[in-house]
Amino acid sequence: KSTEQVVVTGGSGFVGSRLVRHLSSIGYKVVSIDMNPPSEKVHGISYQRIHLLEVSVDALAKLFEGSTVVHLAALSSSETCENNPLAALELNIISTYKIIQACNKVNSHLIFASTEWVYMNITDRSELSENLALEMNKKLNLYSMSKMFGETLIEKYSQSFVILRFGIIYGERKQPQSAVESIVYNSFNNHGVEIGSLLTSRRFIHVDDICSGIEKTLGRKKTSQIYNLSGNELVSLQRIIELTEAGLREPIKTHSQNLEPSIRDPISTIFYKDFDWEPKISINEGIQRLISFYGQLGKE
């Protein structure tokens, strides 16, 4: 494995920093590309401060030669995209097209981080599979649109690719972003928890499982595939609150607005079967990890 090189764009981000560390620890040569410096450098990883919009396709191609490219770099939340629409279009679409061109020049295999948000305007609550026809329309937020457009560019122009539609990723980070992190963090700090509906549900997946899933796809250059990569169970916010209460051994002040629940259920059966893989970290274990993480933070 150690002869294989992987280039990770967005290598200083939440998923990227975990991924580069994970791949390096199991023997891959790793190059991390990011416009931001890493919070801490890991020995053996090559860190490149590069702004994808400012670098030429030829320079990228040179970096990519002989590598598999995992393209994570993006404005990756609906809020940041709505607040910075131009940056969202530049980073999530124009940069993606540059990455495709650079990969094609040197025959590099491309793994693209997409998202279950591409399904956001499919309103029936059935299980969402990869072969559903997606529609671009005004109900979508800019983040979903940019990822859907990125997928389309890859399907049209990339010579060798896998698209991974991530479920909602959660894990130990100081600034909570997913519902799982927010509920645990707010409960820890006695802020109380405000939610739209207790029945809102997602297939949450821990960041370490995302990294192990990406690693699985590196071993096989199976081209032109789209996979959901999400947790193996649909989890409601009510269940997250109950597990957090059990972990903290105290009730949580919860205010539900009793809105219509939002349920999005992208199943990953095809990925699990194709790669003989499934997530290892249950929602219960993930919440326990968050409780101990936020506990340590509080003591610092």
Phi, psi and chi 1 to 4 in degrees:
 res  aa     phi    psi   chi1   chi2   chi3   chi4
   1 LYS       -  -31.7 -116.2 -178.8 -152.4  178.0
   2 SER   -64.4  -14.8   56.6      -      -      -
   3 THR   -81.2  -15.7   53.7      -      -      -
   4 GLU   -81.7  135.8  -91.1 -155.3   69.1      -
   5 GLN  -110.9  138.9 -178.3  163.3  -70.8      -
   6 VAL  -123.1  129.4 -178.3      -      -      -
   7 VAL  -103.3  127.0  178.0      -      -      -
   8 VAL  -114.1  117.1  178.5      -      -      -
   9 THR   -84.6  145.3   72.8      -      -      -
  10 GLY    74.1   30.8      -      -      -      -
  11 GLY   -70.3   -8.3      -      -      -      -
  12 SER   -99.5   -2.7  -64.4      -      -      -
  13 GLY   -77.9 -175.0      -      -      -      -
  14 PHE   -61.3  -54.2  174.8   52.6      -      -
  15 VAL   -73.9  -43.6  177.0      -      -      -
  16 GLY   -56.6  -45.9      -      -      -      -
  17 SER   -66.5  -35.6   56.6      -      -      -
  18 ARG   -68.6  -41.0  -66.4  -84.9 -173.6  127.2
  19 LEU   -66.2  -45.9 -179.1   63.9      -      -
  20 VAL   -63.4  -38.0  -63.4      -      -      -
  21 ARG   -64.5  -45.0 -118.5  176.0  -77.9  158.2
  22 HIS   -62.1  -48.6  171.0   68.5      -      -
  23 LEU   -65.5  -39.4  -65.5  178.1      -      -
  24 SER   -63.9  -38.7  177.0      -      -      -
  25 SER   -68.3  -22.3   74.6      -      -      -
  26 ILE  -103.7   13.0   55.9  174.1      -      -
  27 GLY   105.8    1.5      -      -      -      -
  28 TYR   -77.4  148.7  -77.7   95.5      -      -
  29 LYS   -81.0  128.0  -76.2 -173.8 -175.6  159.4
  30 VAL  -123.7  132.0 -178.6      -      -      -
  31 VAL  -114.9  125.7  178.3      -      -      -
  32 SER  -106.6  125.5  166.1      -      -      -
  33 ILE  -112.7  127.7  -67.3  178.4      -      -
  34 ASP  -160.9  149.1 -154.8  -59.2      -      -
  35 MET   -76.3  -18.5   56.8 -162.5  -96.2      -
  36 ASN  -103.8  148.8  -58.4  -50.0      -      -
  37 PRO   -72.4  156.2   25.6  -31.0      -      -
  38 PRO   -71.2  152.4   24.6  -30.3      -      -
  39 SER   -66.8  -34.1   53.9      -      -      -
  40 GLU  -146.4  139.5   52.6  176.6  -58.7      -
  41 LYS   -84.4  141.8  -71.8 -165.8  170.9  179.4
  42 VAL  -108.7  132.7  175.6      -      -      -
  43 HIS   -57.8  134.8  178.3   70.3      -      -
  44 GLY    96.2  -13.2      -      -      -      -
  45 ILE   -96.9  135.4  -65.1  171.2      -      -
  46 SER   -90.0  115.6  164.3      -      -      -
  47 TYR   -99.6  125.9  -68.3   94.4      -      -
  48 GLN  -119.3  118.7  -51.0  -86.6  -20.2      -
  49 ARG   -80.9  103.0  -78.1  -72.9  -69.5  -80.5
  50 ILE  -136.9  133.5  -71.5  173.0      -      -
  51 HIS   -96.6  116.2 -164.0  -50.9      -      -
  52 LEU   -58.8  -28.9  -70.5  173.9      -      -
  53 LEU   -75.8  -20.3  -70.6  167.2      -      -
  54 GLU  -101.8   -9.9  -69.4  163.1    9.8      -
  55 VAL   -95.0  148.9   65.6      -      -      -
  56 SER   -80.3  157.7   71.7      -      -      -
  57 VAL   -60.0  -39.6  169.8      -      -      -
  58 ASP   -63.2  -40.7  -74.1  -17.5      -      -
  59 ALA   -65.8  -39.3      -      -      -      -
  60 LEU   -64.4  -44.2  -78.3  174.3      -      -
  61 ALA   -57.7  -40.1      -      -      -      -
  62 LYS   -60.9  -42.3 -146.2  171.9 -170.0  172.0
  63 LEU   -67.0  -34.7  -97.2  177.7      -      -
  64 PHE   -81.6  -15.6  -67.4  172.5      -      -
  65 GLU   -54.4  130.1 -160.5  152.8    5.4      -
  66 GLY    74.2   12.5      -      -      -      -
  67 SER  -121.9  160.4  -51.2      -      -      -
  68 THR   -93.5  139.4  -63.2      -      -      -
  69 VAL  -109.9  124.4  177.1      -      -      -
  70 VAL  -104.9  111.3 -178.9      -      -      -
  71 HIS   -97.6   96.7 -179.1   33.4      -      -
  72 LEU  -101.4  -23.2  -62.7  172.4      -      -
  73 ALA   -57.2  125.5      -      -      -      -
  74 ALA  -172.5  159.6      -      -      -      -
  75 LEU   -80.3  114.1  -80.7 -163.5      -      -
  76 SER  -114.7   32.3   56.6      -      -      -
  77 SER  -142.7  154.8   79.6      -      -      -
  78 SER   -62.9  -35.8   53.9      -      -      -
  79 GLU   -66.3  -47.1 -162.3  180.0  -18.6      -
  80 THR   -64.6  -33.7   44.8      -      -      -
  81 CYS   -68.5  -42.9  -72.6      -      -      -
  82 GLU   -65.0  -33.8  -64.3  -59.3  -27.2      -
  83 ASN   -78.5  -23.6  -68.0  -19.9      -      -
  84 ASN  -133.2   64.3  -48.7  -83.4      -      -
  85 PRO   -58.0  -39.8   11.7  -21.8      -      -
  86 LEU   -66.8  -44.6 -171.3   58.6      -      -
  87 ALA   -61.6  -37.3      -      -      -      -
  88 ALA   -62.3  -44.6      -      -      -      -
  89 LEU   -67.0  -40.5  -64.0  171.8      -      -
  90 GLU   -67.3  -48.9  -71.6  175.0  -22.6      -
  91 LEU   -77.3  -42.0 -165.9   57.4      -      -
  92 ASN   -83.8  -20.1  -63.5    9.4      -      -
  93 ILE  -116.4  -58.1  -64.4  173.9      -      -
  94 ILE   -63.5  -44.6  -66.0  168.8      -      -
  95 SER   -63.1  -38.3  -65.4      -      -      -
  96 THR   -61.6  -40.9  -63.0      -      -      -
  97 TYR   -64.4  -38.5 -174.8   61.7      -      -
  98 LYS   -63.0  -41.5  -81.2  174.0  105.4  166.0
  99 ILE   -61.5  -43.5  -61.1  -84.0      -      -
 100 ILE   -58.5  -49.1  -65.0  165.6      -      -
 101 GLN   -59.7  -44.0  -72.5  178.5  -58.5      -
 102 ALA   -65.5  -41.6      -      -      -      -
 103 CYS   -61.9  -43.9  -75.9      -      -      -
 104 ASN   -61.9  -37.2  -72.8  -11.8      -      -
 105 LYS   -59.8  -35.2  -88.4 -164.7  164.3 -161.1
 106 VAL  -118.1   18.1  -71.6      -      -      -
 107 ASN    54.7   41.2  -62.9  -42.6      -      -
 108 SER   -89.6  140.7  -76.8      -      -      -
 109 HIS   -77.7  137.6 -176.7   61.3      -      -
 110 LEU  -114.9  127.9  173.6   59.6      -      -
 111 ILE  -111.2  119.8  -64.1  168.6      -      -
 112 PHE  -108.7  127.5  177.3   64.3      -      -
 113 ALA   -83.4  105.0      -      -      -      -
 114 SER  -105.3 -159.0 -171.5      -      -      -
 115 THR  -153.2  153.7  171.4      -      -      -
 116 GLU   -66.2  -11.2   64.9  155.6   53.9      -
 117 TRP   -62.1  -18.9  -79.6   83.9      -      -
 118 VAL   -64.5  -17.2  -63.6      -      -      -
 119 TYR   -92.9    8.4  -61.2  118.4      -      -
 120 MET   -62.9  -26.1   82.2  173.9  -92.9      -
 121 ASN   -99.4   14.6   62.1  -17.4      -      -
 122 ILE   -90.2  110.2  -64.4  174.4      -      -
 123 THR   -91.2  -19.6   46.8      -      -      -
 124 ASP   -73.5  156.5   74.3   18.5      -      -
 125 ARG   -96.7   18.0  -61.5 -152.9 -179.4  142.8
 126 SER   -71.6  171.9   53.3      -      -      -
 127 GLU   -66.7  137.7  -64.8  176.1  -24.3      -
 128 LEU   -97.2  118.2  -59.0  165.7      -      -
 129 SER  -109.7  163.9   76.5      -      -      -
 130 GLU   -64.2  -20.7  -64.5   87.9  -21.4      -
 131 ASN   -90.7    6.9   55.3   16.9      -      -
 132 LEU   -66.1  139.4  -83.4  171.0      -      -
 133 ALA   -77.2  124.8      -      -      -      -
 134 LEU   -94.5  145.6  -59.1  178.2      -      -
 135 GLU  -122.1  133.0  -90.6 -174.7   36.2      -
 136 MET   -85.2  122.1 -172.5   86.8   80.8      -
 137 ASN  -152.6  177.3   65.9   30.6      -      -
 138 LYS   -70.6   -9.8   64.6 -176.6 -178.2 -168.2
 139 LYS   -74.4  -20.3  -72.7 -167.7 -164.8  127.2
 140 LEU   -72.4  147.5  -72.8  172.1      -      -
 141 ASN   -84.6  170.0   60.1   34.0      -      -
 142 LEU   -63.6  -35.9 -170.5   57.5      -      -
 143 TYR   -60.4  -50.2  174.9   55.7      -      -
 144 SER   -59.7  -44.6  -50.4      -      -      -
 145 MET   -58.7  -45.1  -80.5 -174.5 -163.6      -
 146 SER   -65.8  -37.6   70.0      -      -      -
 147 LYS   -71.6  -38.3  -77.1  -63.9 -173.0 -179.1
 148 MET   -64.2  -40.6 -150.9 -174.6  -86.1      -
 149 PHE   -68.4  -39.5 -161.6   75.8      -      -
 150 GLY   -58.6  -44.7      -      -      -      -
 151 GLU   -59.0  -43.2  -76.6 -167.9   14.1      -
 152 THR   -63.6  -42.2  -51.0      -      -      -
 153 LEU   -59.6  -43.4  -74.2  173.7      -      -
 154 ILE   -65.2  -46.0  -73.8  167.9      -      -
 155 GLU   -62.1  -33.7  -73.8 -166.1  -83.9      -
 156 LYS   -81.2  -39.6 -172.3  171.8  168.9   67.6
 157 TYR  -113.2  -22.6  -63.8  109.4      -      -
 158 SER   -77.5  141.2  172.7      -      -      -
 159 GLN   -85.6  -22.9  -69.6  161.3    4.4      -
 160 SER  -156.5  113.9  171.0      -      -      -
 161 PHE  -153.6  160.4   68.7   87.2      -      -
 162 VAL  -132.5  132.6  165.7      -      -      -
 163 ILE  -105.1  125.8  -69.2  169.0      -      -
 164 LEU  -111.0  118.2  -61.5  175.8      -      -
 165 ARG   -92.4   99.8  -68.1  176.1  179.1  159.7
 166 PHE   -69.5  141.7  -65.3  158.3      -      -
 167 GLY   -70.5 -172.5      -      -      -      -
 168 ILE   -74.9  116.3  -58.8  -62.1      -      -
 169 ILE   -87.5  136.5  -58.0  170.2      -      -
 170 TYR  -136.2  166.7   73.7   98.4      -      -
 171 GLY   165.7 -174.1      -      -      -      -
 172 GLU   -78.1  104.8  -59.0   83.8  -44.7      -
 173 ARG  -144.2  149.5   54.0  179.7  148.0 -172.3
 174 LYS   -65.0  -41.4  -71.8 -179.8 -177.3  173.1
 175 GLN   -97.4  104.9  -67.7  -59.8  -41.9      -
 176 PRO   -62.0  138.7    4.5   -5.2      -      -
 177 GLN  -124.7  -40.9  -72.7 -165.1   17.8      -
 178 SER   -84.3  167.1   72.3      -      -      -
 179 ALA   -59.8  -38.4      -      -      -      -
 180 VAL   -60.7  -50.8 -173.3      -      -      -
 181 GLU   -62.2  -43.7  -66.9  148.8   30.4      -
 182 SER   -61.4  -43.9  -61.0      -      -      -
 183 ILE   -63.2  -47.1  -72.2  170.5      -      -
 184 VAL   -64.8  -46.4  177.1      -      -      -
 185 TYR   -60.9  -49.2 -179.6   84.5      -      -
 186 ASN   -66.5  -36.2  -72.6  -30.7      -      -
 187 SER   -65.0  -40.2  -52.7      -      -      -
 188 PHE   -61.4  -39.2 -135.9   98.1      -      -
 189 ASN   -97.1   16.6  -64.5  -67.3      -      -
 190 ASN    52.7   32.8  -66.3  -38.8      -      -
 191 HIS   -82.9  -10.6  -67.9  161.8      -      -
 192 GLY    74.8  162.6      -      -      -      -
 193 VAL  -125.1  125.5  173.1      -      -      -
 194 GLU  -111.8  125.1  179.4  141.7  -21.4      -
 195 ILE  -136.2  159.7   50.9  175.0      -      -
 196 GLY   -71.8  -49.9      -      -      -      -
 197 SER  -150.2  136.8  164.8      -      -      -
 198 LEU   -64.2  -23.6  -72.8  165.8      -      -
 199 LEU   -89.1   -6.2  -61.1  179.0      -      -
 200 THR   -55.3  131.4  -75.4      -      -      -
 201 SER  -138.1  147.1  -54.5      -      -      -
 202 ARG  -144.0  163.3  -66.0  -73.8 -176.0  -87.7
 203 ARG   -94.1   79.5  -75.1 -176.9  177.8  -95.9
 204 PHE   -65.7  145.5  -63.3  100.7      -      -
 205 ILE  -137.1  133.0 -178.5  163.7      -      -
 206 HIS   -70.8  145.5 -168.6  -83.6      -      -
 207 VAL   -57.5  -34.1   62.3      -      -      -
 208 ASP   -67.1  -34.1  -71.2   -8.6      -      -
 209 ASP   -69.6  -37.0  -79.0  -32.1      -      -
 210 ILE   -58.8  -45.0  -78.0  -75.2      -      -
 211 CYS   -62.8  -41.5  -67.6      -      -      -
 212 SER   -70.2  -33.1  123.7      -      -      -
 213 GLY   -66.3  -43.3      -      -      -      -
 214 ILE   -61.0  -43.8  -66.3  170.2      -      -
 215 GLU   -56.1  -41.7  176.3 -146.4  -34.8      -
 216 LYS   -58.2  -39.2  -88.7  -72.3 -171.1 -171.4
 217 THR   -72.2  -20.0   62.6      -      -      -
 218 LEU   -66.8  -32.0  -66.1  173.9      -      -
 219 GLY   -72.2  -16.0      -      -      -      -
 220 ARG  -131.9  115.9 -176.3  144.4   25.7  112.9
 221 LYS   -86.0   64.0  -50.5  -70.9 -171.4  -82.0
 222 LYS   -88.2  120.3 -164.9  170.6 -178.0 -175.2
 223 THR   -89.5  159.8   58.6      -      -      -
 224 SER    56.7   44.8  -45.4      -      -      -
 225 GLN  -116.3  146.1  -72.3  -75.8  106.1      -
 226 ILE  -118.9  131.2  -62.4  179.7      -      -
 227 TYR  -130.6  142.1  -67.8  104.3      -      -
 228 ASN   -77.1  138.4  -70.9  -28.1      -      -
 229 LEU  -130.9   90.7  177.2   51.6      -      -
 230 SER  -136.5  179.6   52.9      -      -      -
 231 GLY   -66.4  163.7      -      -      -      -
 232 ASN   -92.6    9.5   51.2    7.6      -      -
 233 GLU  -148.3  151.8   57.5  173.8  -24.9      -
 234 LEU   -85.2  122.9 -169.4   61.5      -      -
 235 VAL  -119.5  129.4  177.5      -      -      -
 236 SER   -87.6  159.7   68.0      -      -      -
 237 LEU   -63.4  -32.5  -62.7 -173.2      -      -
 238 GLN   -59.1  -42.4  178.4  158.4   16.2      -
 239 ARG   -66.6  -38.5  178.2  129.4  174.9  -99.6
 240 ILE   -62.4  -42.3  -68.3  164.5      -      -
 241 ILE   -62.8  -44.5  -70.8  166.9      -      -
 242 GLU   -62.6  -43.5  -73.8  163.7    2.0      -
 243 LEU   -66.8  -35.3  -71.4  170.2      -      -
 244 THR   -68.5  -42.4  -53.7      -      -      -
 245 GLU   -59.9  -42.7  -74.7  178.2  -33.1      -
 246 ALA   -63.7  -41.4      -      -      -      -
 247 GLY   -68.1  -37.9      -      -      -      -
 248 LEU   -86.8  -13.6  -68.4  172.2      -      -
 249 ARG    57.6   38.8  -63.0 -163.3  174.9   90.4
 250 GLU  -157.4  152.3   57.1 -176.7   66.4      -
 251 PRO   -70.7  153.5   21.8  -27.4      -      -
 252 ILE  -109.9  132.9  -64.9  167.7      -      -
 253 LYS   -69.5  113.9  -69.0 -167.4  -61.2 -109.4
 254 THR  -121.6  132.7  -52.7      -      -      -
 255 HIS  -120.4  114.7  177.5 -110.6      -      -
 256 SER  -102.7  134.2  167.6      -      -      -
 257 GLN   -82.8    0.0  -62.1  164.4  -47.2      -
 258 ASN    54.7   38.8  -63.3  -41.3      -      -
 259 LEU   -77.9  171.8  -60.3  174.8      -      -
 260 GLU   -61.2  126.9 -175.8   68.6   20.5      -
 261 PRO   -66.9  148.0   18.4  -25.1      -      -
 262 SER  -105.4  118.6  154.1      -      -      -
 263 ILE  -122.8  121.0  -65.4  172.5      -      -
 264 ARG  -127.4  124.4 -156.4  155.3   56.6 -132.6
 265 ASP  -128.5   69.9 -169.0   15.5      -      -
 266 PRO   -79.7  110.9   27.7  -26.2      -      -
 267 ILE   -85.7  146.1   46.6  160.9      -      -
 268 SER  -111.6   23.3  -57.8      -      -      -
 269 THR   -52.0  -41.4  -38.8      -      -      -
 270 ILE   -67.2  -42.9  -60.4  173.5      -      -
 271 PHE   -62.5  -49.2 -174.3   89.8      -      -
 272 TYR   -55.4  -42.9  -63.3  173.8      -      -
 273 LYS   -72.8  -47.4 -166.4  159.8  151.0  -90.6
 274 ASP   -61.3  -35.2  -91.6   15.9      -      -
 275 PHE  -110.6    7.0  -66.7   99.6      -      -
 276 ASP    47.3   57.5 -172.6   25.4      -      -
 277 TRP  -144.8  149.7  178.6   92.1      -      -
 278 GLU  -153.9  164.0   66.2  177.0  -73.5      -
 279 PRO   -60.7  145.8  -17.4   27.4      -      -
 280 LYS   -99.4  -25.1  -72.9 -165.2  170.5   67.7
 281 ILE   -97.6  109.1  -60.1  164.6      -      -
 282 SER   -69.0  162.3   67.1      -      -      -
 283 ILE   -61.6  -34.1 -169.8   69.3      -      -
 284 ASN   -63.5  -47.9 -168.7   16.4      -      -
 285 GLU   -64.3  -40.9 -173.5 -169.0  -30.2      -
 286 GLY   -59.2  -41.2      -      -      -      -
 287 ILE   -69.2  -39.2  -74.2  171.5      -      -
 288 GLN   -59.2  -42.2  -67.1  -63.6  -19.2      -
 289 ARG   -62.3  -41.9  -72.9 -172.7 -174.6 -164.4
 290 LEU   -65.1  -40.2  -78.0  172.6      -      -
 291 ILE   -60.1  -44.6  -72.4  171.5      -      -
 292 SER   -71.8  -33.3   80.9      -      -      -
 293 PHE   -64.0  -50.5  174.9   74.3      -      -
 294 TYR   -69.2  -26.9  -71.2  128.3      -      -
 295 GLY   -64.1  -45.0      -      -      -      -
 296 GLN   -64.1  -41.5  -73.0  -58.0  113.2      -
 297 LEU   -59.5  -42.2  -91.1 -170.7      -      -
 298 GLY   -61.5  -29.6      -      -      -      -
 299 LYS   -83.2  -18.0  -72.2 -179.3 -171.3  135.6
 300 GLU   -69.4      -  -79.1  171.6   16.1      -
